[in-house]
């Protein structure tokens, strides 16, 4: 397979949620990186606040281990260390295009376990 739109679907849907539903600013990261797909900025009363969140966007059921209660994503030590040392908060976004559901969770030591 030469082209798979799955990854783009997650970026597009996350952009739509941030831009349309939150009315915040979505900045996709167009360069190859260790694990950041976008930076978003909070907007209050149509004014950017200078408060940022980093996003790692994963798309497709194949990226996750799903149970009745949980959606788990396994990462490398490189991502683990990078995300926990990031200077701004980071959110992992899970977009499941087959069910058209998007989940999100802040990545922090209390909910990000090392195996």
C-alpha atoms as an extended CHARMM CRD file, in Angstrom:
* protein
*
       115  EXT
         1         1  UNK       CA              0.0000000000        0.0000000000        0.0000000000  PROA      1               0.0000000000
         2         2  UNK       CA              1.4860000000        3.3220000000       -1.0330000000  PROA      2               0.0000000000
         3         3  UNK       CA             -0.9660000000        5.6740000000        0.6510000000  PROA      3               0.0000000000
         4         4  UNK       CA             -2.9510000000        5.3840000000        3.8450000000  PROA      4               0.0000000000
         5         5  UNK       CA             -5.1270000000        8.3080000000        4.8960000000  PROA      5               0.0000000000
         6         6  UNK       CA             -5.5550000000        7.0760000000        8.4890000000  PROA      6               0.0000000000
         7         7  UNK       CA             -2.9490000000        9.3730000000       10.0660000000  PROA      7               0.0000000000
         8         8  UNK       CA             -4.3400000000       12.4440000000        8.2980000000  PROA      8               0.0000000000
         9         9  UNK       CA             -7.8590000000       11.6620000000        9.5360000000  PROA      9               0.0000000000
        10        10  UNK       CA             -6.6920000000       12.0220000000       13.1340000000  PROA      10              0.0000000000
        11        11  UNK       CA             -4.9280000000       15.3290000000       12.4390000000  PROA      11              0.0000000000
        12        12  UNK       CA             -7.9500000000       16.6850000000       10.5500000000  PROA      12              0.0000000000
        13        13  UNK       CA            -10.4560000000       15.6680000000       13.2510000000  PROA      13              0.0000000000
        14        14  UNK       CA             -8.2830000000       17.0170000000       16.0690000000  PROA      14              0.0000000000
        15        15  UNK       CA             -7.8630000000       20.3020000000       14.1810000000  PROA      15              0.0000000000
        16        16  UNK       CA            -11.6530000000       20.4730000000       13.7400000000  PROA      16              0.0000000000
        17        17  UNK       CA            -12.3160000000       19.8670000000       17.4520000000  PROA      17              0.0000000000
        18        18  UNK       CA             -9.7160000000       22.4280000000       18.5900000000  PROA      18              0.0000000000
        19        19  UNK       CA            -10.6840000000       25.0650000000       16.0180000000  PROA      19              0.0000000000
        20        20  UNK       CA            -14.4510000000       24.6180000000       15.8100000000  PROA      20              0.0000000000
        21        21  UNK       CA            -15.5010000000       23.2990000000       19.2260000000  PROA      21              0.0000000000
        22        22  UNK       CA            -12.9230000000       24.9200000000       21.5110000000  PROA      22              0.0000000000
        23        23  UNK       CA            -12.3220000000       28.0060000000       19.3520000000  PROA      23              0.0000000000
        24        24  UNK       CA             -8.6100000000       27.6530000000       20.1040000000  PROA      24              0.0000000000
        25        25  UNK       CA             -5.6260000000       27.8940000000       17.7410000000  PROA      25              0.0000000000
        26        26  UNK       CA             -4.3240000000       24.6440000000       16.1920000000  PROA      26              0.0000000000
        27        27  UNK       CA             -0.7370000000       24.6360000000       14.8880000000  PROA      27              0.0000000000
        28        28  UNK       CA              0.2480000000       21.4120000000       13.1710000000  PROA      28              0.0000000000
        29        29  UNK       CA              3.9590000000       20.6380000000       13.4270000000  PROA      29              0.0000000000
        30        30  UNK       CA              5.0790000000       20.0920000000        9.8040000000  PROA      30              0.0000000000
        31        31  UNK       CA              8.5280000000       18.7490000000       10.6340000000  PROA      31              0.0000000000
        32        32  UNK       CA              9.6620000000       15.3060000000       11.7220000000  PROA      32              0.0000000000
        33        33  UNK       CA              9.9690000000       15.1750000000       15.4770000000  PROA      33              0.0000000000
        34        34  UNK       CA             10.2160000000       12.7950000000       18.4010000000  PROA      34              0.0000000000
        35        35  UNK       CA              6.5560000000       12.9160000000       19.3120000000  PROA      35              0.0000000000
        36        36  UNK       CA              4.6640000000       16.1710000000       18.8450000000  PROA      36              0.0000000000
        37        37  UNK       CA              2.0910000000       16.5110000000       16.0950000000  PROA      37              0.0000000000
        38        38  UNK       CA              0.6430000000       19.8970000000       17.0300000000  PROA      38              0.0000000000
        39        39  UNK       CA              0.7170000000       22.7710000000       19.4700000000  PROA      39              0.0000000000
        40        40  UNK       CA             -2.5670000000       24.3490000000       20.5060000000  PROA      40              0.0000000000
        41        41  UNK       CA             -3.1190000000       27.7240000000       22.1370000000  PROA      41              0.0000000000
        42        42  UNK       CA             -5.9850000000       28.6390000000       24.4240000000  PROA      42              0.0000000000
        43        43  UNK       CA             -8.2140000000       31.5200000000       23.3150000000  PROA      43              0.0000000000
        44        44  UNK       CA            -10.4770000000       33.4380000000       25.7040000000  PROA      44              0.0000000000
        45        45  UNK       CA            -12.9530000000       36.0210000000       24.4550000000  PROA      45              0.0000000000
        46        46  UNK       CA            -11.3090000000       35.8780000000       20.9990000000  PROA      46              0.0000000000
        47        47  UNK       CA             -7.8790000000       36.7050000000       22.4440000000  PROA      47              0.0000000000
        48        48  UNK       CA             -4.9630000000       34.2230000000       22.3980000000  PROA      48              0.0000000000
        49        49  UNK       CA             -3.7410000000       33.7050000000       25.9800000000  PROA      49              0.0000000000
        50        50  UNK       CA             -0.1760000000       32.4980000000       25.4080000000  PROA      50              0.0000000000
        51        51  UNK       CA             -1.0720000000       29.2290000000       27.1730000000  PROA      51              0.0000000000
        52        52  UNK       CA              0.0000000000       26.2290000000       25.1130000000  PROA      52              0.0000000000
        53        53  UNK       CA             -0.5140000000       22.4650000000       25.0620000000  PROA      53              0.0000000000
        54        54  UNK       CA              1.4310000000       19.9720000000       22.9870000000  PROA      54              0.0000000000
        55        55  UNK       CA             -0.4490000000       17.1720000000       21.2150000000  PROA      55              0.0000000000
        56        56  UNK       CA              0.5910000000       13.6960000000       20.1530000000  PROA      56              0.0000000000
        57        57  UNK       CA             -2.1300000000       12.3970000000       17.8350000000  PROA      57              0.0000000000
        58        58  UNK       CA             -2.5230000000        8.6650000000       17.2230000000  PROA      58              0.0000000000
        59        59  UNK       CA             -5.0900000000        7.4020000000       14.7400000000  PROA      59              0.0000000000
        60        60  UNK       CA             -6.5840000000        3.9760000000       14.2120000000  PROA      60              0.0000000000
        61        61  UNK       CA             -7.4660000000        1.0270000000       16.3890000000  PROA      61              0.0000000000
        62        62  UNK       CA             -4.1400000000       -0.6340000000       15.5340000000  PROA      62              0.0000000000
        63        63  UNK       CA             -2.2850000000        1.9020000000       17.7050000000  PROA      63              0.0000000000
        64        64  UNK       CA             -4.1000000000        0.8420000000       20.8620000000  PROA      64              0.0000000000
        65        65  UNK       CA             -4.9470000000       -2.0830000000       23.0740000000  PROA      65              0.0000000000
        66        66  UNK       CA             -8.6560000000       -1.6900000000       23.8450000000  PROA      66              0.0000000000
        67        67  UNK       CA            -10.6140000000       -3.2000000000       26.7330000000  PROA      67              0.0000000000
        68        68  UNK       CA            -14.1150000000       -2.4400000000       27.9790000000  PROA      68              0.0000000000
        69        69  UNK       CA            -12.7860000000        0.2970000000       30.2890000000  PROA      69              0.0000000000
        70        70  UNK       CA             -9.4140000000        1.3430000000       28.8800000000  PROA      70              0.0000000000
        71        71  UNK       CA             -7.5830000000        2.3490000000       25.7650000000  PROA      71              0.0000000000
        72        72  UNK       CA             -3.8460000000        1.7030000000       26.1350000000  PROA      72              0.0000000000
        73        73  UNK       CA             -1.0210000000        2.9580000000       23.9300000000  PROA      73              0.0000000000
        74        74  UNK       CA              2.4920000000        1.5600000000       24.3210000000  PROA      74              0.0000000000
        75        75  UNK       CA              5.4660000000        3.8270000000       23.6160000000  PROA      75              0.0000000000
        76        76  UNK       CA              9.2350000000        3.5740000000       23.4110000000  PROA      76              0.0000000000
        77        77  UNK       CA             11.5700000000        4.7950000000       26.1610000000  PROA      77              0.0000000000
        78        78  UNK       CA             12.4830000000        7.7140000000       23.8840000000  PROA      78              0.0000000000
        79        79  UNK       CA              8.8650000000        8.9480000000       23.8300000000  PROA      79              0.0000000000
        80        80  UNK       CA              8.3560000000        8.1800000000       27.5240000000  PROA      80              0.0000000000
        81        81  UNK       CA             11.3110000000       10.3050000000       28.6050000000  PROA      81              0.0000000000
        82        82  UNK       CA             10.6860000000       13.0500000000       26.0490000000  PROA      82              0.0000000000
        83        83  UNK       CA              7.0250000000       13.5450000000       26.9810000000  PROA      83              0.0000000000
        84        84  UNK       CA              7.6120000000       13.5690000000       30.7310000000  PROA      84              0.0000000000
        85        85  UNK       CA             10.4200000000       16.1250000000       30.3600000000  PROA      85              0.0000000000
        86        86  UNK       CA              8.5350000000       18.4510000000       28.0200000000  PROA      86              0.0000000000
        87        87  UNK       CA              8.3290000000       22.0320000000       29.3170000000  PROA      87              0.0000000000
        88        88  UNK       CA              4.6210000000       22.3810000000       28.4500000000  PROA      88              0.0000000000
        89        89  UNK       CA              1.7490000000       19.9860000000       29.1810000000  PROA      89              0.0000000000
        90        90  UNK       CA              1.2130000000       17.2720000000       26.5800000000  PROA      90              0.0000000000
        91        91  UNK       CA             -2.0030000000       15.5550000000       25.5880000000  PROA      91              0.0000000000
        92        92  UNK       CA             -2.2360000000       12.2420000000       23.7660000000  PROA      92              0.0000000000
        93        93  UNK       CA             -5.1590000000       12.2150000000       21.3600000000  PROA      93              0.0000000000
        94        94  UNK       CA             -6.6260000000        8.9000000000       20.2200000000  PROA      94              0.0000000000
        95        95  UNK       CA             -8.7910000000        9.1570000000       17.1150000000  PROA      95              0.0000000000
        96        96  UNK       CA            -10.6710000000        5.9950000000       16.1370000000  PROA      96              0.0000000000
        97        97  UNK       CA            -11.9980000000        6.6400000000       12.6230000000  PROA      97              0.0000000000
        98        98  UNK       CA            -14.0900000000        3.4600000000       12.4000000000  PROA      98              0.0000000000
        99        99  UNK       CA            -16.2420000000        4.5810000000       15.3410000000  PROA      99              0.0000000000
       100       100  UNK       CA            -15.6450000000        8.3200000000       14.7410000000  PROA      100             0.0000000000
       101       101  UNK       CA            -14.6530000000        8.7810000000       18.3890000000  PROA      101             0.0000000000
       102       102  UNK       CA            -11.7730000000       10.9190000000       19.6460000000  PROA      102             0.0000000000
       103       103  UNK       CA            -10.3750000000       10.5290000000       23.1520000000  PROA      103             0.0000000000
       104       104  UNK       CA             -7.7210000000       12.5910000000       24.8960000000  PROA      104             0.0000000000
       105       105  UNK       CA             -5.6530000000       12.2840000000       28.0590000000  PROA      105             0.0000000000
       106       106  UNK       CA             -2.9190000000       14.4350000000       29.5720000000  PROA      106             0.0000000000
       107       107  UNK       CA              0.3810000000       12.5940000000       29.7590000000  PROA      107             0.0000000000
       108       108  UNK       CA              1.8290000000       12.8610000000       33.2610000000  PROA      108             0.0000000000
       109       109  UNK       CA              3.6810000000       10.5930000000       35.6600000000  PROA      109             0.0000000000
       110       110  UNK       CA              0.5200000000        9.6610000000       37.5540000000  PROA      110             0.0000000000
       111       111  UNK       CA             -1.1900000000        8.1170000000       34.5080000000  PROA      111             0.0000000000
       112       112  UNK       CA              1.7550000000        7.1770000000       32.2920000000  PROA      112             0.0000000000
       113       113  UNK       CA              3.3060000000        3.9360000000       33.4950000000  PROA      113             0.0000000000
       114       114  UNK       CA              6.6200000000        2.4290000000       32.4910000000  PROA      114             0.0000000000
       115       115  UNK       CA              6.6120000000       -1.3200000000       31.6830000000  PROA      115             0.0000000000
